[in-house]
């Protein structure tokens, strides 16, 4: 290998959680996440295990416990 340098990448992930109901033993909250906010592509690399190859993705949901 003549050049074994791989550029670094910085990924920005955001997340939030909002508790809607919280009294005693009952709890209700909703949440959301954005991974790879700016949709940064990984560097050219023969081993993509160390980088985000999926791209930007969103997760949302509701958590409830009783």
KOLPA-13953 format. One line per field, with one value per atom (N, C-alpha, C, O): z, y, x; atom name; residue number from 0. Coordinates in nm, 4 decimals. Example, Ala and Ser with C-alpha at 12.3 -4.5 7.8 and 13.67 -1.06 7.14 Angstrom:
residues 2
pz: (0.7800, 0.7800, 0.7800, 0.8465, 0.7080, 0.7140, 0.7870, 0.8039)
py: (-0.5690, -0.4500, -0.3300, -0.3319, -0.2250, -0.1060, 0.0030, 0.1138)
px: (1.3190, 1.2300, 1.3200, 1.4236, 1.2850, 1.3670, 1.2900, 1.3409)
name: (N, CA, C, O, N, CA, C, O)
resi: (0, 0, 0, 0, 1, 1, 1, 1)
end
This chain:
residues 66
pz: (0.0000, 0.0000, 0.0000, 0.0901, -0.0998, -0.1098, -0.0162, 0.0371, 0.0046, 0.0892, 0.1771, 0.1277, 0.3058, 0.3946, 0.4825, 0.5959, 0.4324, 0.5047, 0.4647, 0.3462, 0.5645, 0.5407, 0.6100, 0.7283, 0.5375, 0.5946, 0.7076, 0.7059, 0.8052, 0.9164, 0.8748, 0.7806, 0.9451, 0.9220, 1.0566, 1.1570, 1.0578, 1.1764, 1.1426, 1.0477, 1.2205, 1.2015, 1.3129, 1.4276, 1.2799, 1.3784, 1.3973, 1.3020, 1.5211, 1.5571, 1.6560, 1.7477, 1.6381, 1.7278, 1.7839, 1.7172, 1.9063, 1.9676, 2.0686, 2.1242, 2.0919, 2.1920, 2.2550, 2.1972, 2.3738, 2.4416, 2.5187, 2.5866, 2.5083, 2.5781, 2.6602, 2.6063, 2.7901, 2.8772, 2.8776, 2.9148, 2.8362, 2.8253, 2.9565, 3.0016, 3.0170, 3.1384, 3.2330, 3.1954, 3.3540, 3.4507, 3.5901, 3.6588, 3.6303, 3.7652, 3.8308, 3.7863, 3.9346, 4.0059, 3.9207, 3.8769, 3.8967, 3.8249, 3.6748, 3.5998, 3.6289, 3.4863, 3.4190, 3.4690, 3.3061, 3.2316, 3.0826, 3.0313, 3.0145, 2.8702, 2.8124, 2.8590, 2.7116, 2.6476, 2.4998, 2.4581, 2.4220, 2.2802, 2.2513, 2.3178, 2.1514, 2.1243, 1.9742, 1.8952, 1.9377, 1.7983, 1.7894, 1.8751, 1.6881, 1.6633, 1.5151, 1.4303, 1.4852, 1.3483, 1.3535, 1.4220, 1.2829, 1.2747, 1.1418, 1.0377, 1.1461, 1.0292, 0.9673, 0.8507, 1.0481, 1.0116, 0.8768, 0.7983, 0.8486, 0.7245, 0.6111, 0.5061, 0.6326, 0.5316, 0.4731, 0.3514, 0.5614, 0.5185, 0.4660, 0.5310, 0.3503, 0.2915, 0.3575, 0.3969, 0.3697, 0.4279, 0.3302, 0.2096, 0.3809, 0.2901, 0.2145, 0.2553, 0.1065, 0.0325, 0.1220, 0.1591, 0.1560, 0.2565, 0.2278, 0.2058, 0.2274, 0.2033, 0.3203, 0.3041, 0.4391, 0.5572, 0.6122, 0.6977, 0.5670, 0.6078, 0.7477, 0.7852, 0.8260, 0.9594, 1.0510, 1.1383, 1.0330, 1.1233, 1.0843, 1.1529, 0.9769, 0.9284, 0.9050, 0.8895, 0.9027, 0.8788, 0.7289, 0.6542, 0.6850, 0.5418, 0.5058, 0.3879, 0.6057, 0.5806, 0.5290, 0.4410, 0.5825, 0.5480, 0.6555, 0.7665, 0.6230, 0.7208, 0.7429, 0.6480, 0.8694, 0.8979, 1.0247, 1.1128, 1.0320, 1.1383, 1.2192, 1.1661, 1.3480, 1.4365, 1.5218, 1.5779, 1.5313, 1.6169, 1.6862, 1.6354, 1.8032, 1.8728, 2.0007, 2.0378, 2.0663, 2.1934, 2.2918, 2.2583, 2.4143, 2.5212, 2.6278, 2.6663, 2.6734, 2.7800, 2.8809, 2.8449, 3.0072, 3.1128, 3.2168, 3.2457, 3.2726, 3.3681, 3.4945, 3.5879)
py: (-0.1166, 0.0000, 0.1235, 0.1422, 0.2058, 0.3262, 0.4355, 0.5119, 0.4439, 0.5481, 0.4841, 0.4473, 0.4703, 0.4078, 0.5115, 0.4810, 0.6325, 0.7390, 0.7411, 0.7378, 0.7468, 0.7571, 0.8836, 0.9038, 0.9688, 1.0929, 1.0663, 0.9676, 1.1561, 1.1481, 1.2041, 1.2828, 1.1634, 1.2164, 1.2525, 1.1860, 1.3583, 1.3970, 1.3868, 1.4490, 1.3084, 1.2921, 1.3654, 1.3643, 1.4292, 1.4999, 1.4214, 1.3980, 1.3816, 1.3108, 1.3971, 1.4547, 1.4064, 1.4825, 1.3920, 1.2995, 1.4199, 1.3431, 1.4274, 1.5231, 1.3914, 1.4606, 1.3621, 1.2583, 1.3967, 1.3214, 1.4213, 1.5095, 1.4074, 1.4955, 1.4098, 1.3247, 1.4333, 1.3595, 1.4294, 1.5462, 1.3570, 1.4121, 1.3949, 1.4868, 1.2781, 1.2484, 1.1769, 1.0780, 1.2259, 1.1630, 1.1817, 1.2794, 1.0883, 1.0949, 0.9569, 0.8612, 0.9484, 0.8224, 0.7158, 0.7320, 0.6057, 0.4917, 0.4955, 0.4157, 0.5890, 0.5940, 0.7010, 0.8129, 0.6661, 0.7614, 0.7459, 0.6349, 0.8594, 0.8608, 0.9667, 1.0806, 0.9284, 1.0240, 0.9906, 0.8774, 1.0901, 1.0661, 1.1134, 1.2033, 1.0520, 1.0778, 1.0795, 1.0298, 1.1371, 1.1386, 1.1497, 1.2113, 1.0916, 1.0956, 1.1169, 1.0692, 1.1884, 1.2010, 1.1633, 1.2286, 1.0607, 1.0190, 1.0632, 1.0523, 1.1135, 1.1662, 1.2805, 1.2751, 1.3836, 1.4964, 1.5583, 1.5893, 1.5766, 1.6417, 1.5423, 1.5807, 1.4151, 1.3094, 1.3029, 1.3006, 1.3001, 1.2908, 1.1514, 1.0520, 1.1439, 1.0161, 0.9683, 1.0499, 0.8375, 0.7873, 0.8056, 0.8169, 0.8086, 0.8166, 0.6852, 0.5817, 0.6902, 0.5679, 0.4835, 0.5245, 0.3648, 0.2828, 0.1357, 0.1008, 0.0502, -0.0915, -0.1598, -0.2700, -0.0962, -0.1540, -0.0555, 0.0257, -0.0585, 0.0411, 0.0201, 0.0895, -0.0729, -0.1018, 0.0203, 0.0365, 0.1045, 0.2164, 0.3433, 0.4447, 0.3405, 0.4597, 0.4332, 0.3185, 0.5397, 0.5308, 0.5166, 0.6132, 0.3977, 0.3754, 0.3836, 0.3769, 0.3981, 0.4022, 0.5385, 0.5471, 0.6440, 0.7786, 0.8315, 0.7785, 0.9358, 0.9968, 0.9070, 0.8520, 0.8927, 0.8240, 0.8782, 0.9315, 0.8635, 0.9195, 0.8071, 0.7004, 0.8324, 0.7404, 0.8231, 0.9255, 0.7789, 0.8442, 0.7377, 0.6266, 0.7720, 0.6743, 0.7293, 0.8448, 0.6432, 0.6741, 0.5658, 0.4473, 0.6075, 0.5121, 0.5271, 0.6381, 0.4150, 0.4164, 0.3093, 0.1974, 0.3450, 0.2454, 0.2668, 0.3798, 0.1567, 0.1624, 0.0905, 0.0840)
px: (0.0844, 0.0000, 0.0893, 0.1711, 0.0731, 0.1544, 0.1051, 0.1855, -0.0251, -0.0816, -0.1882, -0.2948, -0.1615, -0.2603, -0.3300, -0.3668, -0.3483, -0.4178, -0.5651, -0.5982, -0.6530, -0.7972, -0.8450, -0.8176, -0.9161, -0.9662, -1.0654, -1.1389, -1.0659, -1.1603, -1.2958, -1.3049, -1.4001, -1.5345, -1.5950, -1.5699, -1.6747, -1.7494, -1.8975, -1.9452, -1.9687, -2.1121, -2.1851, -2.1405, -2.2971, -2.3779, -2.5078, -2.5822, -2.5335, -2.6558, -2.7338, -2.6752, -2.8646, -2.9509, -3.0595, -3.1059, -3.0987, -3.2055, -3.2816, -3.2277, -3.4067, -3.4869, -3.5840, -3.6164, -3.6295, -3.7342, -3.8195, -3.7668, -3.9494, -4.0421, -4.1378, -4.2086, -4.1389, -4.2300, -4.3651, -4.3763, -4.4659, -4.6001, -4.6764, -4.7448, -4.6646, -4.7371, -4.6422, -4.5792, -4.6318, -4.5432, -4.6016, -4.5715, -4.6841, -4.7409, -4.7308, -4.7941, -4.6523, -4.6388, -4.5734, -4.4595, -4.6453, -4.5886, -4.6170, -4.5609, -4.7051, -4.7372, -4.6526, -4.6411, -4.5940, -4.5116, -4.5370, -4.5518, -4.5418, -4.5607, -4.4676, -4.4650, -4.3920, -4.3018, -4.2907, -4.3152, -4.2537, -4.2265, -4.0860, -4.0346, -4.0236, -3.8828, -3.8576, -3.9378, -3.7458, -3.7036, -3.5526, -3.4892, -3.4960, -3.3522, -3.3267, -3.4021, -3.2203, -3.1709, -3.0238, -2.9451, -2.9872, -2.8475, -2.7895, -2.8543, -2.6664, -2.5964, -2.6774, -2.7166, -2.7010, -2.7872, -2.7517, -2.8413, -2.6244, -2.5823, -2.5542, -2.5029, -2.5880, -2.5758, -2.4345, -2.4164, -2.3354, -2.1958, -2.1662, -2.1984, -2.1059, -2.0670, -1.9376, -1.8543, -1.9209, -1.7963, -1.6806, -1.7028, -1.5575, -1.4434, -1.4262, -1.4789, -1.3536, -1.3231, -1.2335, -1.1235, -1.2827, -1.2170, -1.2466, -1.3625, -1.1476, -1.1745, -1.2445, -1.2970, -1.2465, -1.3099, -1.4124, -1.3768, -1.5394, -1.6387, -1.6958, -1.7904, -1.6418, -1.6936, -1.6863, -1.7716, -1.5882, -1.5655, -1.6404, -1.6278, -1.7173, -1.7853, -1.9330, -1.9747, -2.0116, -2.1551, -2.1802, -2.1652, -2.2181, -2.2414, -2.3892, -2.4241, -2.4774, -2.6209, -2.6643, -2.7499, -2.6067, -2.6520, -2.7447, -2.7486, -2.8193, -2.9099, -3.0310, -3.0868, -3.0711, -3.1963, -3.2605, -3.1930, -3.3915, -3.4734, -3.5365, -3.5674, -3.5553, -3.6261, -3.7214, -3.6824, -3.8453, -3.9441, -4.0254, -4.0402, -4.0783, -4.1589, -4.2183, -4.1971, -4.2931, -4.3576, -4.3194, -4.3184, -4.2876, -4.2590, -4.3673, -4.4039, -4.4165, -4.5172, -4.4814, -4.4449, -4.4924, -4.4743, -4.5822, -4.6215, -4.6293, -4.7396, -4.7021, -4.7821)
name: (N, CA, C, O, N, CA, C, O, N, CA, C, O, N, CA, C, O, N, CA, C, O, N, CA, C, O, N, CA, C, O, N, CA, C, O, N, CA, C, O, N, CA, C, O, N, CA, C, O, N, CA, C, O, N, CA, C, O, N, CA, C, O, N, CA, C, O, N, CA, C, O, N, CA, C, O, N, CA, C, O, N, CA, C, O, N, CA, C, O, N, CA, C, O, N, CA, C, O, N, CA, C, O, N, CA, C, O, N, CA, C, O, N, CA, C, O, N, CA, C, O, N, CA, C, O, N, CA, C, O, N, CA, C, O, N, CA, C, O, N, CA, C, O, N, CA, C, O, N, CA, C, O, N, CA, C, O, N, CA, C, O, N, CA, C, O, N, CA, C, O, N, CA, C, O, N, CA, C, O, N, CA, C, O, N, CA, C, O, N, CA, C, O, N, CA, C, O, N, CA, C, O, N, CA, C, O, N, CA, C, O, N, CA, C, O, N, CA, C, O, N, CA, C, O, N, CA, C, O, N, CA, C, O, N, CA, C, O, N, CA, C, O, N, CA, C, O, N, CA, C, O, N, CA, C, O, N, CA, C, O, N, CA, C, O, N, CA, C, O, N, CA, C, O, N, CA, C, O, N, CA, C, O, N, CA, C, O, N, CA, C, O, N, CA, C, O)
resi: (0, 0, 0, 0, 1, 1, 1, 1, 2, 2, 2, 2, 3, 3, 3, 3, 4, 4, 4, 4, 5, 5, 5, 5, 6, 6, 6, 6, 7, 7, 7, 7, 8, 8, 8, 8, 9, 9, 9, 9, 10, 10, 10, 10, 11, 11, 11, 11, 12, 12, 12, 12, 13, 13, 13, 13, 14, 14, 14, 14, 15, 15, 15, 15, 16, 16, 16, 16, 17, 17, 17, 17, 18, 18, 18, 18, 19, 19, 19, 19, 20, 20, 20, 20, 21, 21, 21, 21, 22, 22, 22, 22, 23, 23, 23, 23, 24, 24, 24, 24, 25, 25, 25, 25, 26, 26, 26, 26, 27, 27, 27, 27, 28, 28, 28, 28, 29, 29, 29, 29, 30, 30, 30, 30, 31, 31, 31, 31, 32, 32, 32, 32, 33, 33, 33, 33, 34, 34, 34, 34, 35, 35, 35, 35, 36, 36, 36, 36, 37, 37, 37, 37, 38, 38, 38, 38, 39, 39, 39, 39, 40, 40, 40, 40, 41, 41, 41, 41, 42, 42, 42, 42, 43, 43, 43, 43, 44, 44, 44, 44, 45, 45, 45, 45, 46, 46, 46, 46, 47, 47, 47, 47, 48, 48, 48, 48, 49, 49, 49, 49, 50, 50, 50, 50, 51, 51, 51, 51, 52, 52, 52, 52, 53, 53, 53, 53, 54, 54, 54, 54, 55, 55, 55, 55, 56, 56, 56, 56, 57, 57, 57, 57, 58, 58, 58, 58, 59, 59, 59, 59, 60, 60, 60, 60, 61, 61, 61, 61, 62, 62, 62, 62, 63, 63, 63, 63, 64, 64, 64, 64, 65, 65, 65, 65)
end
